[in-house]
Amino acid sequence: MNSAGDGSDGRALGAIYRHKRGRSDLESAEAGFTLIELMVVLLIMAILLAIAIPTFLGVKNGAQDRSIQSDLTNAMTSAEAGYASGGSYVTAASEVVALSSYEPNISFETGAAADGGTHPNNLSVNTTSDGQQLLLVGYSQSGTCWAVEDNEGDTTGNISGTPATLGVDYTHWTESTSATCTAGTGFPTTETWTVHY
């Protein structure tokens, strides 16, 4: 039997300690993430993406809407300048030519304003036969049609679907059937018009 003073217990404990410490160092060198830890990280990333993606899409749609609104405002300002110098709006085809010279970065047409293409900033133009009303319509890539109209004269000969008030009015609607909006035939007649976008 070992006596308390011969030190064999101390050597045995030291050997066990050194062996355990060496094994612990080896285990920590090979340590990694557990499956649960990885799953928690993936769950946190999924939650962050679920928050970020709708926010990004909302900002993107808003920017697309503001872009077409800016084009409509610029075109209306140019058209009103032409009205001020001529006393009336010209025919839709002539208005397209005039607006194209005032605003070369915007494509104007008497047909439907469509999504994208070679001219993503295109607007549909329509005027009344008496030259007192102008309607501009644009399609936003968010799927919304935006319109602005200016009525300077008689409120009885309006373009179908526009308000019977003098001045500038605005409206918008979601286009679900096609990626086009028109200021001509097919313009919706049930939209609510306001004095701002």
MDTraj code that builds the backbone (N, CA, C; nanometers):
import mdtraj as md
import numpy as np

residues = "MET ASN SER ALA GLY ASP GLY SER ASP GLY ARG ALA LEU GLY ALA ILE TYR ARG HIS LYS ARG GLY ARG SER ASP LEU GLU SER ALA GLU ALA GLY PHE THR LEU ILE GLU LEU MET VAL VAL LEU LEU ILE MET ALA ILE LEU LEU ALA ILE ALA ILE PRO THR PHE LEU GLY VAL LYS ASN GLY ALA GLN ASP ARG SER ILE GLN SER ASP LEU THR ASN ALA MET THR SER ALA GLU ALA GLY TYR ALA SER GLY GLY SER TYR VAL THR ALA ALA SER GLU VAL VAL ALA LEU SER SER TYR GLU PRO ASN ILE SER PHE GLU THR GLY ALA ALA ALA ASP GLY GLY THR HIS PRO ASN ASN LEU SER VAL ASN THR THR SER ASP GLY GLN GLN LEU LEU LEU VAL GLY TYR SER GLN SER GLY THR CYS TRP ALA VAL GLU ASP ASN GLU GLY ASP THR THR GLY ASN ILE SER GLY THR PRO ALA THR LEU GLY VAL ASP TYR THR HIS TRP THR GLU SER THR SER ALA THR CYS THR ALA GLY THR GLY PHE PRO THR THR GLU THR TRP THR VAL HIS TYR".split()
xyz = np.array([
    [0.0825, -0.1159, 0.0000],
    [0.0000, 0.0000, 0.0000],
    [0.0867, 0.1218, 0.0000],
    [0.0359, 0.2211, -0.0591],
    [0.1091, 0.3478, -0.0682],
    [0.0837, 0.4289, 0.0574],
    [0.1895, 0.4846, 0.1002],
    [0.1737, 0.5745, 0.2129],
    [0.1532, 0.7149, 0.1608],
    [0.1021, 0.7980, 0.2455],
    [0.0695, 0.9342, 0.2052],
    [0.1930, 1.0120, 0.1702],
    [0.3077, 0.9743, 0.2152],
    [0.4261, 1.0554, 0.1941],
    [0.5100, 1.0132, 0.0760],
    [0.4796, 0.9044, 0.0038],
    [0.5696, 0.8617, -0.1025],
    [0.5482, 0.9362, -0.2338],
    [0.4430, 1.0165, -0.2524],
    [0.4213, 1.1009, -0.3691],
    [0.3617, 1.0304, -0.4873],
    [0.3282, 0.9018, -0.4728],
    [0.2728, 0.8309, -0.5879],
    [0.1358, 0.8827, -0.6249],
    [0.0583, 0.9233, -0.5253],
    [-0.0736, 0.9794, -0.5563],
    [-0.0581, 1.1092, -0.6343],
    [0.0381, 1.1883, -0.5981],
    [0.0616, 1.3157, -0.6669],
    [0.1042, 1.2933, -0.8105],
    [0.1901, 1.1921, -0.8316],
    [0.2336, 1.1635, -0.9687],
    [0.1188, 1.1104, -1.0512],
    [0.0374, 1.0281, -0.9924],
    [-0.0768, 0.9727, -1.0638],
    [-0.1759, 1.0828, -1.1004],
    [-0.2025, 1.1712, -1.0047],
    [-0.2939, 1.2822, -1.0337],
    [-0.2347, 1.3752, -1.1392],
    [-0.1058, 1.3991, -1.1332],
    [-0.0386, 1.4844, -1.2323],
    [-0.0470, 1.4227, -1.3709],
    [-0.0292, 1.2907, -1.3773],
    [-0.0365, 1.2219, -1.5067],
    [-0.1779, 1.2300, -1.5629],
    [-0.2757, 1.2108, -1.4765],
    [-0.4156, 1.2202, -1.5208],
    [-0.4455, 1.3622, -1.5672],
    [-0.3969, 1.4590, -1.4910],
    [-0.4216, 1.5987, -1.5261],
    [-0.3576, 1.6330, -1.6609],
    [-0.2325, 1.5905, -1.6802],
    [-0.1639, 1.6184, -1.8072],
    [-0.2342, 1.5479, -1.9226],
    [-0.2783, 1.4282, -1.9018],
    [-0.3488, 1.3530, -2.0055],
    [-0.4822, 1.4215, -2.0401],
    [-0.5534, 1.4622, -1.9369],
    [-0.6826, 1.5278, -1.9582],
    [-0.6624, 1.6630, -2.0254],
    [-0.5594, 1.7377, -1.9819],
    [-0.5338, 1.8674, -2.0411],
    [-0.4950, 1.8519, -2.1881],
    [-0.4185, 1.7566, -2.2221],
    [-0.3803, 1.7305, -2.3605],
    [-0.5018, 1.6944, -2.4439],
    [-0.5902, 1.6155, -2.3895],
    [-0.7125, 1.5775, -2.4601],
    [-0.8043, 1.6970, -2.4786],
    [-0.8104, 1.7828, -2.3781],
    [-0.8929, 1.9021, -2.3850],
    [-0.8392, 1.9959, -2.4924],
    [-0.7065, 2.0103, -2.5008],
    [-0.6475, 2.0944, -2.6048],
    [-0.6789, 2.0377, -2.7423],
    [-0.6738, 1.9071, -2.7558],
    [-0.7036, 1.8422, -2.8825],
    [-0.8496, 1.8641, -2.9204],
    [-0.9402, 1.8489, -2.8244],
    [-1.0823, 1.8693, -2.8510],
    [-1.1113, 2.0129, -2.8916],
    [-1.0497, 2.1105, -2.8254],
    [-1.0773, 2.2495, -2.8598],
    [-1.0197, 2.2838, -2.9964],
    [-0.9149, 2.2205, -3.0385],
    [-0.8586, 2.2467, -3.1707],
    [-0.9520, 2.1948, -3.2794],
    [-1.0266, 2.0903, -3.2516],
    [-1.1178, 2.0328, -3.3497],
    [-1.2617, 2.0802, -3.3282],
    [-1.2848, 2.1672, -3.2333],
    [-1.4213, 2.2098, -3.2026],
    [-1.4770, 2.2934, -3.3168],
    [-1.6086, 2.2881, -3.3371],
    [-1.6774, 2.3660, -3.4400],
    [-1.8151, 2.4025, -3.3890],
    [-1.8995, 2.4444, -3.4827],
    [-2.0354, 2.4795, -3.4449],
    [-2.1222, 2.3548, -3.4463],
    [-2.2142, 2.3496, -3.3538],
    [-2.3068, 2.2372, -3.3524],
    [-2.4163, 2.2646, -3.4555],
    [-2.4897, 2.1633, -3.4876],
    [-2.5984, 2.1758, -3.5839],
    [-2.7035, 2.2746, -3.5340],
    [-2.7316, 2.2722, -3.4069],
    [-2.8299, 2.3644, -3.3483],
    [-2.7834, 2.5083, -3.3649],
    [-2.6558, 2.5349, -3.3385],
    [-2.6032, 2.6708, -3.3541],
    [-2.6159, 2.7182, -3.4990],
    [-2.5850, 2.6337, -3.5923],
    [-2.5984, 2.6688, -3.7336],
    [-2.7437, 2.6934, -3.7715],
    [-2.8339, 2.6134, -3.7202],
    [-2.9761, 2.6317, -3.7495],
    [-3.0275, 2.7640, -3.6934],
    [-2.9810, 2.8009, -3.5758],
    [-3.0217, 2.9281, -3.5158],
    [-2.9733, 3.0446, -3.6022],
    [-2.8503, 3.0373, -3.6495],
    [-2.7966, 3.1416, -3.7372],
    [-2.8787, 3.1510, -3.8659],
    [-2.9112, 3.0387, -3.9257],
    [-2.9921, 3.0389, -4.0472],
    [-3.1315, 3.0955, -4.0218],
    [-3.1888, 3.0638, -3.9078],
    [-3.3204, 3.1169, -3.8729],
    [-3.3152, 3.2692, -3.8585],
    [-3.2126, 3.3200, -3.7948],
    [-3.1975, 3.4653, -3.7791],
    [-3.1813, 3.5310, -3.9159],
    [-3.1028, 3.4708, -4.0043],
    [-3.0849, 3.5258, -4.1390],
    [-3.2168, 3.5244, -4.2162],
    [-3.2948, 3.4203, -4.2035],
    [-3.4239, 3.4124, -4.2723],
    [-3.5195, 3.5202, -4.2218],
    [-3.5194, 3.5438, -4.0937],
    [-3.6058, 3.6488, -4.0371],
    [-3.5641, 3.7855, -4.0901],
    [-3.4344, 3.8125, -4.0938],
    [-3.3861, 3.9407, -4.1459],
    [-3.4223, 3.9579, -4.2931],
    [-3.4109, 3.8522, -4.3716],
    [-3.4494, 3.8595, -4.5128],
    [-3.5990, 3.8821, -4.5285],
    [-3.6779, 3.8186, -4.4438],
    [-3.8230, 3.8364, -4.4508],
    [-3.8622, 3.9807, -4.4215],
    [-3.7834, 4.0489, -4.3440],
    [-3.8099, 4.1899, -4.3153],
    [-3.7553, 4.2780, -4.4273],
    [-3.6373, 4.2475, -4.4780],
    [-3.5683, 4.3344, -4.5727],
    [-3.6277, 4.3303, -4.7136],
    [-3.6667, 4.2153, -4.7626],
    [-3.7129, 4.2042, -4.9012],
    [-3.8399, 4.2842, -4.9270],
    [-3.9447, 4.2731, -4.8458],
    [-4.0632, 4.3567, -4.8717],
    [-4.0328, 4.5064, -4.8628],
    [-3.9453, 4.5446, -4.7700],
    [-3.9072, 4.6849, -4.7588],
    [-3.8384, 4.7314, -4.8857],
    [-3.7465, 4.6496, -4.9373],
    [-3.6768, 4.6843, -5.0602],
    [-3.7741, 4.6957, -5.1768],
    [-3.8663, 4.6020, -5.1889],
    [-3.9621, 4.6060, -5.2996],
    [-4.0533, 4.7272, -5.2886],
    [-4.0928, 4.7635, -5.1672],
    [-4.1756, 4.8823, -5.1485],
    [-4.1026, 5.0088, -5.1900],
    [-3.9772, 5.0181, -5.1570],
    [-3.8966, 5.1339, -5.1957],
    [-3.8786, 5.1361, -5.3467],
    [-3.8570, 5.0211, -5.4056],
    [-3.8385, 5.0129, -5.5510],
    [-3.9655, 5.0561, -5.6239],
    [-4.0816, 5.0077, -5.5816],
    [-4.2087, 5.0464, -5.6442],
    [-4.2340, 5.1952, -5.6275],
    [-4.2047, 5.2479, -5.5098],
    [-4.2215, 5.3910, -5.4859],
    [-4.1328, 5.4740, -5.5777],
    [-4.0102, 5.4287, -5.5981],
    [-3.9185, 5.5008, -5.6867],
    [-3.9673, 5.4964, -5.8315],
    [-4.0202, 5.3820, -5.8735],
    [-4.0742, 5.3721, -6.0096],
    [-4.1943, 5.4650, -6.0270],
    [-4.2809, 5.4733, -5.9271],
    [-4.3958, 5.5637, -5.9335],
    [-4.3501, 5.7092, -5.9373],
    [-4.2515, 5.7463, -5.8549],
    [-4.2027, 5.8848, -5.8536],
    [-4.1381, 5.9213, -5.9863],
    [-4.0754, 5.8266, -6.0509],
    [-4.0134, 5.8528, -6.1804],
    [-4.1180, 5.8913, -6.2851],
    [-4.2267, 5.8155, -6.2939],
    [-4.3300, 5.8464, -6.3937],
    [-4.4037, 5.9739, -6.3550],
    [-4.4226, 5.9983, -6.2260],
    [-4.4851, 6.1234, -6.1823],
    [-4.3993, 6.2433, -6.2219],
    [-4.2690, 6.2295, -6.2087],
    [-4.1778, 6.3362, -6.2486],
    [-4.1874, 6.3620, -6.3984],
    [-4.1917, 6.2551, -6.4780],
    [-4.2059, 6.2701, -6.6234],
    [-4.3368, 6.3411, -6.6581],
    [-4.4455, 6.3024, -6.5918],
    [-4.5750, 6.3665, -6.6172],
    [-4.5727, 6.5139, -6.5793],
    [-4.5135, 6.5462, -6.4654],
    [-4.5065, 6.6852, -6.4211],
    [-4.4235, 6.7686, -6.5177],
    [-4.3078, 6.7165, -6.5598],
    [-4.2235, 6.7893, -6.6545],
    [-4.2951, 6.8102, -6.7872],
    [-4.3620, 6.7067, -6.8362],
    [-4.4338, 6.7175, -6.9627],
    [-4.5492, 6.8165, -6.9515],
    [-4.6219, 6.8139, -6.8406],
    [-4.7338, 6.9060, -6.8232],
    [-4.6844, 7.0504, -6.8158],
    [-4.5737, 7.0724, -6.7476],
    [-4.5168, 7.2071, -6.7393],
    [-4.4800, 7.2580, -6.8788],
    [-4.4179, 7.1738, -6.9595],
    [-4.3814, 7.2121, -7.0965],
    [-4.5056, 7.2367, -7.1812],
    [-4.6069, 7.1513, -7.1662],
    [-4.7300, 7.1674, -7.2441],
    [-4.8024, 7.2956, -7.2048],
    [-4.8041, 7.3286, -7.0769],
    [-4.8683, 7.4519, -7.0327],
    [-4.7957, 7.5753, -7.0859],
    [-4.6636, 7.5667, -7.0987],
    [-4.5878, 7.6769, -7.1579],
    [-4.6292, 7.6947, -7.3045],
    [-4.6469, 7.5840, -7.3744],
    [-4.6944, 7.5908, -7.5126],
    [-4.8357, 7.6461, -7.5210],
    [-4.9199, 7.6082, -7.4276],
    [-5.0571, 7.6600, -7.4238],
    [-5.0553, 7.8115, -7.3997],
    [-4.9693, 7.8565, -7.3097],
    [-4.9618, 7.9991, -7.2770],
    [-4.9198, 8.0825, -7.3976],
    [-4.8314, 8.0285, -7.4797],
    [-4.7872, 8.1064, -7.5958],
    [-4.8812, 8.0923, -7.7153],
    [-4.9565, 7.9813, -7.7246],
    [-5.0448, 7.9599, -7.8395],
    [-5.1922, 7.9807, -7.8115],
    [-5.2322, 7.9781, -7.6865],
    [-5.3720, 7.9970, -7.6512],
    [-5.4561, 7.8712, -7.6555],
    [-5.3986, 7.7593, -7.6974],
    [-5.4714, 7.6316, -7.6965],
    [-5.3709, 7.5181, -7.7123],
    [-5.4169, 7.3989, -7.6780],
    [-5.3381, 7.2801, -7.7063],
    [-5.3659, 7.2415, -7.8508],
    [-5.2649, 7.1909, -7.9187],
    [-5.2828, 7.1487, -8.0580],
    [-5.3359, 7.0063, -8.0604],
    [-5.3540, 6.9488, -8.1774],
    [-5.4028, 6.8115, -8.1867],
    [-5.3057, 6.7184, -8.1161],
    [-5.3526, 6.6010, -8.0824],
    [-5.2685, 6.5060, -8.0081],
    [-5.1394, 6.4759, -8.0839],
    [-5.1485, 6.4542, -8.2157],
    [-5.0280, 6.4228, -8.2937],
    [-4.9308, 6.5403, -8.2930],
    [-4.9816, 6.6617, -8.3070],
    [-4.8946, 6.7806, -8.3045],
    [-4.8392, 6.8046, -8.1646],
    [-4.9185, 6.7736, -8.0647],
    [-4.8716, 6.7882, -7.9254],
    [-4.7577, 6.6918, -7.8965],
    [-4.7643, 6.5724, -7.9542],
    [-4.6554, 6.4748, -7.9394],
    [-4.5261, 6.5325, -7.9961],
    [-4.5335, 6.5927, -8.1130],
    [-4.4149, 6.6514, -8.1765],
    [-4.3620, 6.7666, -8.0911],
    [-4.4521, 6.8546, -8.0456],
    [-4.4105, 6.9698, -7.9649],
    [-4.3475, 6.9248, -7.8330],
    [-4.4132, 6.8322, -7.7640],
    [-4.3609, 6.7850, -7.6362],
    [-4.2269, 6.7123, -7.6542],
    [-4.2114, 6.6408, -7.7637],
    [-4.0848, 6.5703, -7.7893],
    [-3.9697, 6.6694, -7.8052],
    [-3.9975, 6.7865, -7.8611],
    [-3.8909, 6.8864, -7.8743],
    [-3.8620, 6.9535, -7.7401],
    [-3.9654, 6.9706, -7.6554],
    [-3.9449, 7.0314, -7.5235],
    [-3.8769, 6.9359, -7.4263],
    [-3.9150, 6.8098, -7.4333],
    [-3.8672, 6.7076, -7.3393],
    [-3.8076, 6.5899, -7.4169],
    [-3.6834, 6.6012, -7.4652],
    [-3.6253, 6.4944, -7.5492],
    [-3.5986, 6.3627, -7.4760],
    [-3.5949, 6.3635, -7.3431],
    [-3.5695, 6.2401, -7.2674],
    [-3.6954, 6.1582, -7.2438],
    [-3.8097, 6.2109, -7.2856],
    [-3.9363, 6.1407, -7.2677],
    [-3.9929, 6.1112, -7.4062],
    [-4.0435, 5.9913, -7.4225],
    [-4.1061, 5.9522, -7.5485],
    [-4.2571, 5.9741, -7.5369],
    [-4.3140, 6.0466, -7.6340],
    [-4.4573, 6.0753, -7.6341],
    [-4.5228, 6.0021, -7.7500],
    [-4.6456, 5.9576, -7.7284],
    [-4.7185, 5.8873, -7.8330],
    [-4.8685, 5.9068, -7.8161],
    [-4.9392, 5.8946, -7.9273],
    [-5.0850, 5.9067, -7.9205],
    [-5.1483, 5.7736, -7.8821],
    [-5.0724, 5.6670, -7.8922],
    [-5.1223, 5.5351, -7.8526],
    [-5.1030, 5.5125, -7.7042],
    [-5.0853, 5.3874, -7.6678],
    [-5.0723, 5.3499, -7.5268],
    [-4.9287, 5.3649, -7.4787],
    [-4.9132, 5.4089, -7.3561],
    [-4.7828, 5.4108, -7.2905],
    [-4.7589, 5.2708, -7.2362],
    [-4.6451, 5.2134, -7.2733],
    [-4.6181, 5.0738, -7.2369],
    [-4.5008, 5.0646, -7.1408],
    [-4.4827, 4.9472, -7.0869],
    [-4.3746, 4.9182, -6.9950],
    [-4.2446, 4.8961, -7.0706],
    [-4.1411, 4.9672, -7.0294],
    [-4.0060, 4.9414, -7.0788],
    [-3.9866, 4.9676, -7.2253],
    [-3.9186, 4.8759, -7.2924],
    [-3.8863, 4.8946, -7.4327],
    [-3.7653, 4.9849, -7.4475],
    [-3.7502, 5.0399, -7.5674],
    [-3.6372, 5.1295, -7.5905],
    [-3.6569, 5.2641, -7.5224],
    [-3.7811, 5.2996, -7.4928],
    [-3.8109, 5.4246, -7.4232],
    [-3.8928, 5.3929, -7.2981],
    [-3.8264, 5.3664, -7.1852],
    [-3.9028, 5.3331, -7.0654],
    [-3.9837, 5.4517, -7.0126],
    [-3.9465, 5.5728, -7.0529],
    [-4.0188, 5.6917, -7.0075],
    [-4.1114, 5.7393, -7.1183],
    [-4.2159, 5.6639, -7.1463],
    [-4.3072, 5.7068, -7.2520],
    [-4.4429, 5.7422, -7.1950],
    [-4.5035, 5.8449, -7.2557],
    [-4.6320, 5.8949, -7.2095],
    [-4.7311, 5.8964, -7.3244],
    [-4.8546, 5.8649, -7.2932],
    [-4.9643, 5.8708, -7.3891],
    [-5.0268, 6.0101, -7.3816],
    [-5.0577, 6.0674, -7.4993],
    [-5.1065, 6.2046, -7.5082],
    [-5.2429, 6.2072, -7.5756],
    [-5.3341, 6.2918, -7.5226],
    [-5.4631, 6.3133, -7.5864],
    [-5.5056, 6.4575, -7.5608],
    [-5.5725, 6.5183, -7.6595],
    [-5.6254, 6.6539, -7.6447],
    [-5.7701, 6.6557, -7.6939],
    [-5.8443, 6.7577, -7.6518],
    [-5.9804, 6.7743, -7.7028],
    [-5.9744, 6.8493, -7.8357],
    [-6.0815, 6.8360, -7.9136],
    [-6.0841, 6.8993, -8.0460],
    [-6.0817, 7.0522, -8.0358],
    [-6.1299, 7.1090, -7.9259],
    [-6.1263, 7.2545, -7.9119],
    [-5.9934, 7.3055, -7.8571],
    [-5.9013, 7.2143, -7.8238],
    [-5.7681, 7.2531, -7.7782],
    [-5.7639, 7.3088, -7.6372],
    [-5.8641, 7.2817, -7.5570],
    [-5.8693, 7.3376, -7.4221],
    [-5.8384, 7.2361, -7.3117],
    [-5.8169, 7.1106, -7.3498],
    [-5.7856, 7.0093, -7.2488],
    [-5.6755, 6.9174, -7.3004],
    [-5.5838, 6.8849, -7.2105],
    [-5.4732, 6.7938, -7.2402],
    [-5.4730, 6.6839, -7.1352],
    [-5.4559, 6.5599, -7.1787],
    [-5.4456, 6.4445, -7.0887],
    [-5.3158, 6.3720, -7.1182],
    [-5.2354, 6.3505, -7.0144],
    [-5.1105, 6.2744, -7.0242],
    [-5.1209, 6.1532, -6.9324],
    [-5.0838, 6.0356, -6.9832],
    [-5.0906, 5.9122, -6.9054],
    [-4.9577, 5.8392, -6.9190],
    [-4.9075, 5.7864, -6.8076],
    [-4.7833, 5.7095, -6.8089],
    [-4.7979, 5.5809, -6.7309],
    [-4.7174, 5.4810, -6.7688],
    [-4.7190, 5.3510, -6.7021],
    [-4.5933, 5.3361, -6.6170],
    [-4.6119, 5.3094, -6.4890],
    [-4.5002, 5.2834, -6.3983],
    [-4.4702, 5.1342, -6.3989],
    [-4.3437, 5.0986, -6.3872],
    [-4.3055, 4.9571, -6.3843],
    [-4.3572, 4.8866, -6.2591],
    [-4.4128, 4.9616, -6.1652],
    [-4.4738, 4.8998, -6.0475],
    [-4.6118, 4.8433, -6.0806],
    [-4.6626, 4.8699, -6.2039],
    [-4.7937, 4.8213, -6.2446],
    [-4.9044, 4.9233, -6.2259],
    [-4.8676, 5.0481, -6.1994],
    [-4.9653, 5.1539, -6.1772],
    [-4.9642, 5.2515, -6.2944],
    [-5.0837, 5.2904, -6.3387],
    [-5.0969, 5.3946, -6.4399],
    [-5.1178, 5.5269, -6.3675],
    [-5.0508, 5.6318, -6.4141],
    [-5.0625, 5.7653, -6.3569],
    [-5.1092, 5.8598, -6.4653],
    [-5.1966, 5.9522, -6.4308],
    [-5.2494, 6.0460, -6.5292],
    [-5.2565, 6.1861, -6.4705],
    [-5.2360, 6.2850, -6.5578],
    [-5.2529, 6.4253, -6.5227],
    [-5.3283, 6.4913, -6.6376],
    [-5.4245, 6.5768, -6.6046],
    [-5.4993, 6.6460, -6.7087],
    [-5.5074, 6.7929, -6.6744],
    [-5.5107, 6.8744, -6.7784],
    [-5.5256, 7.0184, -6.7623],
    [-5.6430, 7.0635, -6.8473],
    [-5.7437, 7.1206, -6.7835],
    [-5.8615, 7.1715, -6.8540],
    [-5.8599, 7.3233, -6.8421],
    [-5.8412, 7.3912, -6.9537],
    [-5.8296, 7.5367, -6.9549],
    [-5.9545, 7.6073, -7.0057],
    [-6.0529, 7.5321, -7.0524],
    [-6.1661, 7.5989, -7.1152],
    [-6.2997, 7.5402, -7.0763],
    [-6.3822, 7.5180, -7.1771],
    [-6.5179, 7.4672, -7.1594],
    [-6.5137, 7.3303, -7.0917],
    [-6.5970, 7.3123, -6.9919],
    [-6.5980, 7.1849, -6.9194],
    [-6.6984, 7.0861, -6.9770],
    [-6.7602, 7.1189, -7.0899],
    [-6.8598, 7.0278, -7.1461],
    [-6.8014, 6.9339, -7.2500],
    [-6.6914, 6.9701, -7.3139],
    [-6.6336, 6.8853, -7.4184],
    [-6.5124, 6.8095, -7.3697],
    [-6.5209, 6.7529, -7.2516],
    [-6.4063, 6.6850, -7.1902],
    [-6.3735, 6.5525, -7.2567],
    [-6.2481, 6.5115, -7.2363],
    [-6.2065, 6.3765, -7.2721],
    [-6.2798, 6.2818, -7.1772],
    [-6.3330, 6.1737, -7.2305],
    [-6.4097, 6.0787, -7.1499],
    [-6.3277, 6.0308, -7.0305],
    [-6.3885, 6.0364, -6.9117],
    [-6.3245, 5.9879, -6.7899],
    [-6.2528, 6.0950, -6.7114],
    [-6.2385, 6.2163, -6.7675],
    [-6.1692, 6.3228, -6.6953],
    [-6.2705, 6.4083, -6.6210],
    [-6.2254, 6.4823, -6.5190],
    [-6.3192, 6.5617, -6.4393],
    [-6.3696, 6.6850, -6.5149],
    [-6.4848, 6.7317, -6.4757],
    [-6.5449, 6.8497, -6.5383],
    [-6.5095, 6.9756, -6.4594],
    [-6.3847, 6.9861, -6.4194],
    [-6.3383, 7.1038, -6.3461],
    [-6.2231, 7.1668, -6.4220],
    [-6.2059, 7.2957, -6.4047],
    [-6.0949, 7.3647, -6.4679],
    [-5.9684, 7.3455, -6.3862],
    [-5.8545, 7.3486, -6.4529],
    [-5.7260, 7.3356, -6.3842],
    [-5.6654, 7.1974, -6.4022],
    [-5.5638, 7.1723, -6.3226],
    [-5.4867, 7.0476, -6.3314],
    [-5.5355, 6.9492, -6.2256],
    [-5.5585, 6.8256, -6.2685],
    [-5.5996, 6.7190, -6.1766],
    [-5.5175, 6.5938, -6.2050],
    [-5.5097, 6.5059, -6.1039],
    [-5.4268, 6.3862, -6.1107],
    [-5.5077, 6.2632, -6.0678],
    [-5.4695, 6.1478, -6.1229],
    [-5.5285, 6.0217, -6.0789],
    [-5.4298, 5.9085, -6.1070],
    [-5.4607, 5.7925, -6.0523],
    [-5.3825, 5.6712, -6.0787],
    [-5.4721, 5.5496, -6.0580],
    [-5.4315, 5.4389, -6.1194],
    [-5.5036, 5.3130, -6.1031],
    [-5.4061, 5.1993, -6.1311],
    [-5.4383, 5.0825, -6.0797],
    [-5.3553, 4.9644, -6.1024],
    [-5.4009, 4.8975, -6.2303],
    [-5.3043, 4.8725, -6.3172],
    [-5.3340, 4.8063, -6.4443],
    [-5.2985, 4.6591, -6.4293],
    [-5.4008, 4.5756, -6.4250],
    [-5.3764, 4.4334, -6.3987],
    [-5.3837, 4.3463, -6.5238],
    [-5.4442, 4.3966, -6.6302],
    [-5.4631, 4.3103, -6.7472],
    [-5.3511, 4.3239, -6.8497],
    [-5.2912, 4.4412, -6.8600],
    [-5.1818, 4.4596, -6.9566],
    [-5.0831, 4.5601, -6.8998],
    [-4.9645, 4.5615, -6.9564],
    [-4.8619, 4.6553, -6.9102],
    [-4.8664, 4.7826, -6.9937],
    [-4.9876, 4.8343, -7.0168],
    [-5.0028, 4.9576, -7.0930],
    [-5.1096, 5.0458, -7.0288],
    [-5.0982, 5.1745, -7.0558],
    [-5.1977, 5.2727, -7.0128],
    [-5.2191, 5.3668, -7.1303],
    [-5.3401, 5.4132, -7.1497],
    [-5.3679, 5.4988, -7.2637],
    [-5.4457, 5.6232, -7.2233],
    [-5.4195, 5.7312, -7.2969],
    [-5.4951, 5.8552, -7.2785],
    [-5.6083, 5.8624, -7.3797],
    [-5.6145, 5.7663, -7.4696],
    [-5.7172, 5.7662, -7.5733],
    [-5.8294, 5.6702, -7.5409],
    [-5.8755, 5.5991, -7.6424],
    [-5.9825, 5.5016, -7.6258],
    [-5.9392, 5.3958, -7.5260],
    [-6.0225, 5.3678, -7.4305],
    [-5.9895, 5.2706, -7.3268],
    [-5.9485, 5.3349, -7.1967],
    [-5.9443, 5.4689, -7.1930],
    [-5.9114, 5.5370, -7.0675],
    [-6.0236, 5.5106, -6.9671],
    [-5.9917, 5.4710, -6.8440],
    [-6.0965, 5.4370, -6.7463],
    [-6.1806, 5.5595, -6.7092],
    [-6.3065, 5.5356, -6.6837],
    [-6.3981, 5.6457, -6.6534],
    [-6.4410, 5.6507, -6.5076],
    [-6.3894, 5.5612, -6.4254],
    [-6.4355, 5.5544, -6.2866],
    [-6.3293, 5.5972, -6.1861],
    [-6.2223, 5.6556, -6.2308],
    [-6.1135, 5.6927, -6.1390],
    [-6.1474, 5.8206, -6.0628],
    [-6.0941, 5.8312, -5.9414],
    [-6.1114, 5.9504, -5.8597],
    [-5.9968, 6.0463, -5.8877],
    [-6.0287, 6.1691, -5.9189],
    [-5.9283, 6.2713, -5.9514],
    [-5.9028, 6.3590, -5.8292],
    [-5.7782, 6.3981, -5.8097],
    [-5.7395, 6.4843, -5.6974],
    [-5.6533, 6.5990, -5.7501],
    [-5.6186, 6.6916, -5.6632],
    [-5.5382, 6.8064, -5.7042],
    [-5.3880, 6.7830, -5.6843],
    [-5.3500, 6.6631, -5.6477],
    [-5.2081, 6.6263, -5.6329],
    [-5.1955, 6.4753, -5.6511],
    [-5.0711, 6.4257, -5.6660],
    [-5.0501, 6.2816, -5.6836],
    [-5.0864, 6.2084, -5.5576],
])
top = md.Topology()
chain = top.add_chain()
for i, resn in enumerate(residues, 1):
    res = top.add_residue(resn, chain, resSeq=i)
    for name in ("N", "CA", "C"):
        top.add_atom(name, md.element.get_by_symbol(name[0]), res)
traj = md.Trajectory(xyz[None], top)
